[in-house]
């Protein structure tokens, strides 16, 4: 089955830019979607498709894709962005798969 | 407002069965793909199952043969029947709408608040 690989933890200074990456063979054919999850809360969609933000998601969140890697970039990270971030994609059989998650710490 | 509300979680003994429900409002379940995603305590998200608008269903290998996804169009509700439960099925189970705009784009939105299933003797 397909796998998506994320760095377990990333840190960023307040106001700086951070990139969270997701690697997997399925990303050569399918876009990733990205989810933010804060402790005790359900995940929230932050990026989908080529680089689309749902209503209510700040424009400091952006997405990009290259080869087998999808990236979520936060430009000017805020304290409230501290959370776990998960990527998701599908494989050719229709199975969905999540990355292992990245814990973002804002210093 | 688009909303999903899960119910049916609880404490169940290994080998037991449980049925989770996901009631949708603000959209029609039968016109959408719907997925279940779970999260074991302190762990990451794991996709469990999807039901397509046409009725096709798919499952993660970890639950195939034990879990069944279904829906009741009249109640605008999706279900997850879980049989032969194991300790490793302990998790918060989320219901989510499985969206797409093309075959190469998929995303989950919105999500329910989740329901906790604990498998323990």
Boltz contact constraints between the chains, C-beta under 6 A:
constraints:
  - contact:
      token1: [A, 30]
      token2: [B, 104]
      max_distance: 6.0
  - contact:
      token1: [A, 31]
      token2: [B, 104]
      max_distance: 6.0
  - contact:
      token1: [A, 31]
      token2: [B, 105]
      max_distance: 6.0
  - contact:
      token1: [A, 33]
      token2: [B, 107]
      max_distance: 6.0
  - contact:
      token1: [A, 42]
      token2: [B, 94]
      max_distance: 6.0
  - contact:
      token1: [A, 42]
      token2: [B, 111]
      max_distance: 6.0
  - contact:
      token1: [A, 42]
      token2: [B, 113]
      max_distance: 6.0
  - contact:
      token1: [A, 42]
      token2: [B, 114]
      max_distance: 6.0
  - contact:
      token1: [A, 43]
      token2: [B, 111]
      max_distance: 6.0
  - contact:
      token1: [A, 45]
      token2: [B, 107]
      max_distance: 6.0
  - contact:
      token1: [A, 45]
      token2: [B, 109]
      max_distance: 6.0
  - contact:
      token1: [A, 48]
      token2: [B, 107]
      max_distance: 6.0
  - contact:
      token1: [A, 49]
      token2: [B, 105]
      max_distance: 6.0
  - contact:
      token1: [A, 86]
      token2: [B, 45]
      max_distance: 6.0
  - contact:
      token1: [A, 90]
      token2: [B, 106]
      max_distance: 6.0
  - contact:
      token1: [A, 94]
      token2: [B, 58]
      max_distance: 6.0
  - contact:
      token1: [A, 96]
      token2: [B, 47]
      max_distance: 6.0
  - contact:
      token1: [A, 98]
      token2: [B, 45]
      max_distance: 6.0
  - contact:
      token1: [A, 100]
      token2: [B, 44]
      max_distance: 6.0
  - contact:
      token1: [A, 101]
      token2: [B, 44]
      max_distance: 6.0
